[in-house]
Amino acid sequence: MQHAYLQYFIILLLAVCVTACDTTSQEETQPPKEDSLRAETHPTQDDTLHSTQAWIEAVKENIHREHLPALEKQAPEVQLVIGSDSGVVRGIYLGDSIQKVMQQEEAWLIEDSSSFKTFSIDLSRRRAEMIDIQYFTDSSTHQVVESIIVDIYQADADMWYSKMYDYYTARYGTPVEEEKNKRAVWQSPAAYRVVLEKKTIKQAPGIRIRYVPVAPNL
């Protein structure tokens, strides 16, 4: 009888040990929670703001290294697009406040969103030709201009492309990327790039110009 009780006790003890080991193994192999993964793989808002501040400072500190052609000596089309002898374009620097854009931009405001503002200049009402300028804000605060897109809707896309190409080459030097008469990219020492490209939609011919930030070497 005692021998039977002893066997029962040993079996019970072994069962408890096996259960404990299995629980420990599950805890060790269980994947981290989603919140933990998010914290490790996604930048925090502080990181994003630090990065934004870095290229804001890089743009304004290095803009003097560009060769700025006098705007008054440029073609009328270039003058209309560039708009000012200061700033990245139209007197605005990447990193400027969106409030500055609202106060300074003289084109007609047609879209007012927290993430972007769109202004328009009529070239020909009869042909629906125009220039649209979009100022995109940063995703963290929606208070800082992060990128700018200029869309020029004009039948003579070749002429506009050629004149803007000549201006950007005089300002930034030889393009760092180019697909002749279709697309060109210039690198500014002030931590941004300019991308000039022809539109491929037949119903809306013209060109697109993008001003985009480049992470500075910190």
KEFI-964837 format. One record per residue (C-alpha): z negated, y, x; residue in one letter. Coordinates in Angstrom, 2 decimals, m for minus. Each point is the difference from the previous one (the first is absolute). Layout:
// residues N
Z	Y	X	a
...
// end
This chain:
// residues 218
0.00	0.00	0.00	m
m0.95	2.38	2.77	q
3.19	m0.96	1.80	h
2.06	1.00	m3.09	a
m1.76	3.38	m0.25	y
0.67	0.58	3.69	l
3.70	m0.72	m0.43	q
0.16	2.35	m3.00	y
m1.72	2.76	1.99	f
2.42	m0.37	2.94	i
3.04	0.14	m2.33	i
m1.36	3.14	m1.71	l
m0.64	1.66	3.37	l
3.55	m0.75	1.17	l
1.46	1.44	m3.23	a
m1.93	3.26	0.49	v
1.22	0.30	3.60	c
3.64	m0.59	m0.96	v
m0.18	2.64	m2.77	t
m1.54	2.56	2.36	a
2.67	m0.59	2.66	c
2.81	0.34	m2.57	d
m1.41	3.32	m1.27	t
m0.24	1.37	3.53	t
3.59	m1.03	0.72	s
1.27	1.76	m3.14	q
m1.81	3.20	0.95	e
1.54	m0.08	3.49	e
3.57	m0.60	m1.22	t
m0.06	2.29	m3.04	q
2.49	2.89	0.50	p
m1.41	3.54	0.22	p
m0.26	1.90	m3.25	k
2.81	2.36	m1.02	e
m2.21	3.05	0.57	d
m0.64	m1.15	3.56	s
3.71	m0.50	0.68	l
0.81	3.40	m1.43	r
m2.52	1.68	2.27	a
1.42	m1.74	3.08	e
3.74	0.35	m0.66	t
0.35	3.34	m1.79	h
m0.61	3.38	1.65	p
m2.78	2.07	m1.44	t
0.56	3.46	m1.44	q
m1.69	1.43	3.09	d
2.55	m1.80	2.22	d
2.89	1.35	m2.09	t
m1.34	3.55	0.10	l
m0.47	m0.24	3.77	h
3.60	m1.15	0.45	s
1.29	2.79	m2.26	t
m1.96	2.62	1.92	q
1.39	m1.35	3.28	a
3.65	0.55	m0.88	w
m0.76	3.35	m1.67	i
m1.35	1.20	3.33	e
2.86	m1.62	1.94	a
2.65	1.78	m2.09	v
m1.49	3.46	0.38	k
m0.91	m0.41	3.68	e
3.47	m1.19	1.04	n
2.37	1.92	m2.27	i
0.53	2.55	2.79	h
1.68	m2.73	2.08	r
2.97	m0.02	m2.39	e
3.01	2.18	0.67	h
0.11	2.06	m3.20	l
3.51	1.42	m0.55	p
m0.04	3.46	m1.60	a
0.54	m0.60	m3.70	l
2.01	3.20	m0.48	e
2.67	m1.40	2.33	k
0.40	m3.22	m2.01	q
2.51	m0.82	m2.73	a
m0.94	1.23	m3.51	p
m0.52	m3.61	m1.13	e
m2.49	m0.60	2.81	v
m1.83	3.23	m0.74	q
m0.32	m1.00	m3.66	l
m1.53	m3.39	0.86	v
m2.23	0.91	2.96	i
m1.15	3.27	m1.56	g
m2.22	1.28	2.82	s
m0.25	0.33	3.77	d
m3.52	m1.45	m0.12	s
m1.39	m3.38	m1.03	g
1.67	m3.38	m0.14	v
2.20	1.22	m2.85	v
m0.19	2.93	m2.46	r
m3.03	1.42	1.81	g
m2.08	m3.12	m0.68	i
m1.58	m2.29	2.60	y
m0.83	m3.62	m0.69	l
m3.74	0.18	m0.51	g
0.04	3.35	m1.82	d
m1.82	0.20	m3.30	s
1.96	m0.51	m3.19	i
m1.46	3.32	m1.17	q
1.94	1.71	2.80	k
3.19	m1.61	m1.30	v
m0.71	1.23	m3.54	m
m0.54	3.53	1.27	q
2.87	0.12	2.49	q
2.88	m2.08	m1.41	e
2.47	2.29	m1.76	e
2.11	m2.69	m1.66	a
m0.46	m0.92	m3.66	w
m2.86	m2.48	m0.65	l
1.33	m2.82	m2.20	i
m2.57	m2.81	0.55	e
m3.72	0.49	0.48	d
m1.92	m3.20	0.79	s
m3.12	m0.62	2.07	s
1.99	m2.22	2.38	s
3.06	2.27	0.38	f
1.52	3.35	m0.96	k
3.75	0.39	m0.57	t
1.82	3.31	0.33	f
3.68	0.61	m0.73	s
2.73	2.46	1.03	i
3.18	0.23	m2.08	d
3.22	m0.01	1.99	l
2.43	m0.16	m2.91	s
m1.07	m0.38	m3.63	r
3.56	m0.86	m0.99	r
0.10	m3.00	2.32	r
m3.71	m0.87	m0.17	a
m0.31	0.48	3.77	e
m3.49	0.72	1.29	m
m2.59	m0.41	2.73	i
m3.25	m1.78	m0.89	d
m2.97	0.32	2.35	i
m2.91	m2.43	m0.45	q
m3.35	0.47	1.72	y
m2.02	m3.25	0.03	f
m3.77	0.13	0.41	t
m2.31	m2.39	1.85	d
m1.39	m2.90	m2.02	s
m3.64	0.74	0.85	s
m0.47	3.57	m1.24	t
3.39	1.08	m1.44	h
m0.64	3.34	1.67	q
2.05	m0.32	3.19	v
3.80	m0.09	0.44	v
0.75	m3.38	1.59	e
3.81	m0.16	m0.28	s
2.92	2.05	m1.33	i
3.30	m1.15	m1.51	i
2.97	2.30	m0.55	v
2.79	m1.31	m2.25	d
3.24	1.97	0.02	i
2.32	m0.85	m2.90	y
3.38	1.40	1.06	q
3.54	m1.35	m0.22	a
0.84	0.95	3.60	d
m2.57	m2.27	1.59	a
1.93	m0.17	3.29	d
m0.23	3.76	0.51	m
m3.72	0.16	m0.76	w
m0.71	m3.02	2.20	y
1.91	1.54	2.91	s
m1.76	3.37	m0.20	k
m3.48	m1.54	m0.29	m
0.82	m2.45	2.81	y
0.93	2.86	2.33	d
m3.17	1.91	m0.83	y
m2.31	m2.97	0.57	y
1.72	m0.90	3.27	t
m0.46	3.57	1.23	a
m3.67	m0.14	m0.99	r
m1.00	m3.53	1.04	y
2.69	m1.18	2.42	g
2.00	m3.21	m0.19	t
m0.89	m2.27	m2.97	p
m2.18	m3.00	0.86	v
1.89	m2.07	m2.58	e
3.47	0.54	m1.41	e
2.66	m1.55	m2.20	e
2.83	2.46	0.53	k
0.71	2.31	m2.96	n
m2.38	m2.02	m2.18	k
m3.54	0.18	1.34	r
m1.89	1.60	2.90	a
m3.66	0.16	1.02	v
m1.65	2.59	2.24	w
m3.43	m0.21	1.60	q
m2.03	3.21	0.28	s
m2.64	0.41	2.72	p
m2.19	1.24	m2.84	a
m0.71	m3.51	m1.37	a
2.63	m0.24	m2.73	y
3.54	m1.25	m0.52	r
2.97	1.42	m1.88	v
2.33	m2.48	m1.71	v
3.40	1.30	m1.16	l
2.18	m2.29	m2.11	e
2.87	0.14	m2.45	k
m0.59	m1.10	m3.57	k
1.88	m3.14	m0.99	t
m0.01	0.57	m3.78	i
3.48	1.13	m1.07	k
m1.32	1.74	m3.12	q
m2.36	2.14	2.11	a
1.64	0.74	3.37	p
m1.85	1.96	2.63	g
m2.55	m0.53	2.75	i
m3.70	m0.75	0.33	r
m2.34	1.39	2.66	i
m3.44	m1.53	0.59	r
m2.84	1.47	2.06	y
m2.49	m2.77	0.74	v
m3.12	m0.08	2.20	p
m0.21	m2.13	3.13	v
m3.37	m1.17	1.27	a
m0.83	2.08	3.10	p
m0.98	m1.66	3.27	n
m3.75	0.45	0.01	l
// end
